[in-house]
Amino acid sequence: MANNTTINSELFANFVADSQYAMYENSIARSLVKTFTVPANAGKVVQVPVWAAITAEVITDESAASAKSTNTTAPTITLSEHVVYNQITDMLRDSAYGDVMTDLAVQSGQAIGESLDTTVFAEFANFSSDIGTTSTELTSELILKAAATLRAAKVQGPYFAVVHPNAAFYMKKTLTQVLPYTGATGLANPSAVGNQVMVSGVIGSIGGVTIIESPLVAADTTGGANAYTGGVFAASAIGLAERGGLDMNTLYLPAARATDVVLKAVAGAATIRSTHGVKITAEGTI
């Protein structure tokens, strides 16, 4: 019979706590999108009602207003299991200089956090607007264009851009390039953003869009290209549904002198409003 956190919580409470902390700290996506908590025994498909926009009337004195009918749609989020399985031998646990269980807890939590981010970032491909190509370098102009597209669609901010570090390289190079002599191509003096890149290595914000780099952004290898599918979006574009926190089960194997430890998070992501995000495909050769 497998031991679990219900009957052995005093033995592995720190493992679960360390793993969950690492998952939350390592996951970027959870703080950028709309999150939903799914109760137990409520199925594995979540429906998210989305209301259509309503237009107000301008009427004269004593005129009757017309009743409005607004339709709803119901995008669905399908839950999946994000799992990490470790088998820790007694010899390893009892021989290692460090705390094997703590180290594995952190690594496992980070792995599940990265799995959640990968699931969310894959939704960029479903945005209704698409700018850039597999041969287009990422520039400030593309970020500003994406932000303008969202504002024109009446999408409320704040806006976030998630791009691959290789795609962000060209933008950083452009922002930090200084003219070495008259007639050269580049900037006479770096901007405030360029100075920030030079000092901290991060772009920060451009045109009200917070730029975030993640190596988990999906690659776009169409035609053998080395490109990545990033996105500029509001939190209302993507939904992330989670059922509870991390769950852990353990089983001791006497013949193997080892303990099986399985960590699991149940979560899923889907595009809720495709017009609230803009896909940016950018070349990623460095």
C-alpha positions in Angstrom: 0.0 0.0 0.0 1.4 3.4 -1.0 1.9 5.9 1.8 0.6 9.4 1.1 0.6 12.8 2.6 -2.6 12.1 4.5 -1.2 9.5 6.8 2.5 10.4 6.7 2.3 14.2 6.5 4.7 14.6 9.5 7.4 12.8 7.5 7.2 14.7 4.2 5.6 18.0 5.1 8.8 19.9 4.4 9.2 18.1 1.0 5.8 19.3 -0.1 6.3 22.8 1.3 9.6 23.2 -0.4 8.3 21.8 -3.7 5.3 24.0 -3.7 7.3 27.1 -2.8 9.7 26.4 -5.7 6.8 25.8 -8.1 5.2 29.2 -7.3 8.5 31.0 -7.2 9.7 29.5 -10.5 6.4 29.9 -12.5 6.2 33.2 -14.4 2.9 32.5 -16.1 0.8 32.3 -12.9 1.2 36.0 -12.2 0.6 37.1 -15.8 -2.7 35.4 -16.7 -6.2 34.9 -15.2 -6.2 32.0 -12.8 -9.1 29.8 -11.8 -9.3 27.4 -8.8 -11.2 24.2 -9.6 -12.8 22.3 -6.8 -12.4 18.6 -6.4 -14.9 16.3 -8.1 -15.9 19.0 -10.6 -14.7 17.3 -13.8 -11.5 17.9 -15.8 -13.0 20.4 -18.3 -13.6 24.0 -17.1 -15.9 26.3 -18.9 -15.1 30.1 -18.7 -18.0 32.3 -19.6 -17.0 35.3 -21.8 -19.5 38.1 -22.3 -19.7 40.0 -25.6 -19.3 43.7 -25.6 -22.3 46.1 -25.3 -22.7 49.4 -27.0 -24.5 52.2 -25.1 -27.3 54.3 -26.8 -27.5 58.0 -27.1 -31.2 58.9 -26.8 -33.2 62.1 -26.7 -35.4 63.2 -23.8 -38.3 60.9 -23.0 -37.3 58.3 -25.7 -37.3 54.7 -24.7 -34.0 52.7 -24.6 -33.8 49.5 -26.5 -33.1 46.3 -24.5 -29.7 44.9 -25.2 -29.0 41.2 -25.9 -25.4 40.1 -25.3 -24.2 36.7 -26.1 -21.8 34.6 -24.1 -19.2 32.1 -25.2 -17.6 29.4 -23.1 -14.0 28.7 -23.9 -12.9 25.4 -22.2 -9.8 24.6 -20.2 -8.8 20.9 -20.0 -6.9 19.9 -16.9 -3.9 17.6 -17.1 -1.5 16.1 -14.6 2.0 17.6 -14.4 4.1 14.9 -12.7 7.6 14.4 -11.3 8.6 11.0 -10.2 11.7 10.4 -8.1 13.1 7.1 -6.6 15.5 7.8 -3.7 17.6 4.9 -2.6 18.4 4.5 1.1 22.1 4.5 0.2 21.9 7.9 -1.6 19.7 9.4 1.2 22.0 8.2 3.9 25.4 8.9 2.2 24.9 12.3 0.6 26.6 15.2 2.4 23.5 17.5 1.7 19.8 17.0 2.3 18.8 14.9 -0.7 15.1 15.2 0.0 15.2 19.0 0.2 17.3 19.3 -3.0 14.9 17.0 -4.8 11.9 18.9 -3.5 13.2 22.1 -5.0 14.1 20.5 -8.3 10.8 18.9 -8.6 8.9 22.0 -7.7 10.8 24.0 -10.3 10.1 21.3 -12.9 6.4 21.5 -12.4 6.5 25.3 -12.4 8.3 25.2 -15.8 5.7 22.7 -17.1 2.9 25.1 -16.2 4.7 28.0 -18.0 5.3 25.9 -21.1 1.6 25.1 -21.2 0.6 28.7 -20.9 3.1 30.1 -23.4 2.0 27.6 -26.0 -1.3 29.5 -26.1 0.4 32.5 -27.8 -0.1 30.6 -31.1 -3.9 31.0 -30.7 -3.9 34.8 -30.6 -6.0 36.3 -33.4 -3.4 39.0 -34.3 0.0 37.9 -35.6 2.9 40.2 -36.4 6.5 39.3 -37.3 7.8 36.4 -39.2 10.5 33.7 -38.7 13.0 36.1 -40.3 11.9 39.2 -38.4 14.1 40.6 -35.7 12.4 41.6 -32.4 12.3 45.4 -32.1 10.8 48.1 -30.0 8.6 48.9 -33.0 7.0 45.4 -32.9 6.3 45.8 -29.2 4.7 49.2 -29.7 2.7 47.9 -32.7 1.4 45.0 -30.6 0.4 47.4 -27.8 -1.4 49.7 -30.2 -3.3 46.7 -31.6 -4.5 45.8 -28.1 -5.5 49.4 -27.3 -7.4 49.8 -30.6 -9.3 46.6 -29.6 -10.2 48.4 -26.3 -8.2 45.9 -24.2 -7.4 47.1 -20.8 -3.8 46.8 -19.5 -1.4 46.2 -18.0 0.3 44.5 -20.9 3.0 41.9 -20.8 5.4 40.6 -23.5 7.0 37.2 -23.0 9.8 36.5 -25.5 12.6 34.0 -25.8 16.0 35.4 -24.7 17.5 34.7 -28.1 14.8 36.8 -29.7 15.3 39.6 -27.1 19.0 39.7 -27.9 18.6 41.8 -31.1 16.4 44.3 -29.3 19.0 44.6 -26.5 21.7 45.1 -29.0 19.8 47.9 -30.8 18.9 49.6 -27.5 22.5 49.6 -26.3 24.3 50.3 -29.6 26.3 53.6 -29.4 27.6 55.5 -32.4 31.4 55.1 -32.5 31.8 57.8 -35.2 29.8 60.1 -37.5 27.9 58.2 -40.1 27.8 54.9 -38.3 24.6 53.0 -37.8 23.4 53.1 -34.2 22.3 55.4 -31.4 24.1 58.6 -30.6 23.5 57.9 -26.9 21.6 55.0 -25.3 18.1 55.7 -24.1 17.1 55.2 -20.5 16.0 51.7 -21.4 19.3 51.1 -23.2 21.2 52.2 -20.1 19.1 49.8 -18.0 19.9 47.0 -20.3 23.6 47.8 -20.1 23.5 47.8 -16.3 21.0 45.1 -15.4 20.7 43.0 -18.5 16.9 43.3 -18.6 14.8 45.5 -20.9 12.1 46.4 -18.4 9.2 48.2 -20.0 8.6 49.7 -23.4 5.5 51.7 -24.3 3.7 50.4 -21.2 4.5 46.8 -22.0 6.6 44.8 -19.4 9.1 42.7 -21.2 9.8 39.2 -19.7 12.3 36.7 -21.1 11.7 33.0 -20.8 13.6 30.1 -22.5 10.3 28.2 -22.3 8.7 30.2 -25.2 8.0 27.8 -28.0 10.2 27.5 -31.0 8.9 28.1 -34.5 11.0 26.0 -36.9 8.8 26.5 -39.9 10.9 25.9 -43.0 14.0 25.2 -40.8 13.9 28.7 -39.3 15.4 29.4 -35.9 12.6 31.5 -34.5 10.3 31.8 -31.4 6.6 32.4 -30.9 6.3 35.1 -28.2 3.3 37.2 -27.3 2.1 40.6 -26.1 -1.1 40.3 -24.1 -3.3 41.3 -21.2 -4.1 38.9 -18.3 -7.6 38.4 -19.7 -6.2 36.7 -22.8 -5.3 33.3 -21.2 -6.8 31.3 -18.4 -4.9 28.9 -16.1 -7.0 26.5 -14.1 -5.6 24.6 -11.2 -7.2 22.0 -8.9 -5.6 22.3 -5.5 -1.9 22.6 -4.9 0.8 20.0 -5.1 -0.1 16.4 -4.2 2.5 13.9 -3.1 2.4 10.1 -2.8 5.2 7.9 -1.5 5.9 4.2 -1.5 8.8 2.3 0.1 10.2 -0.6 -1.8 12.0 -3.0 0.5 13.6 -5.1 -2.2 15.1 -2.0 -3.9 15.9 -0.3 -0.5 14.4 2.9 -2.0 11.4 5.3 -1.7 9.3 6.3 -4.6 8.1 9.9 -4.4 5.6 11.2 -6.9 4.6 14.9 -7.0 1.6 16.0 -9.1 -0.1 19.3 -10.0 -3.4 19.2 -11.9 -3.7 22.2 -14.2 -4.5 23.4 -17.7 -4.5 26.5 -19.8 -6.5 27.9 -22.8 -6.9 31.1 -24.7 -10.0 32.8 -23.3 -10.1 36.0 -25.4 -7.9 35.6 -28.6 -8.2 39.4 -29.3 -6.6 40.3 -26.0 -3.2 39.1 -27.2 -0.9 39.5 -30.2 1.4 36.8 -31.4 5.0 37.9 -32.2 7.2 35.6 -34.2 10.8 36.7 -34.1 14.1 35.3 -35.4 16.3 33.9 -32.7 19.8 33.5 -34.1 22.5 34.9 -31.9 
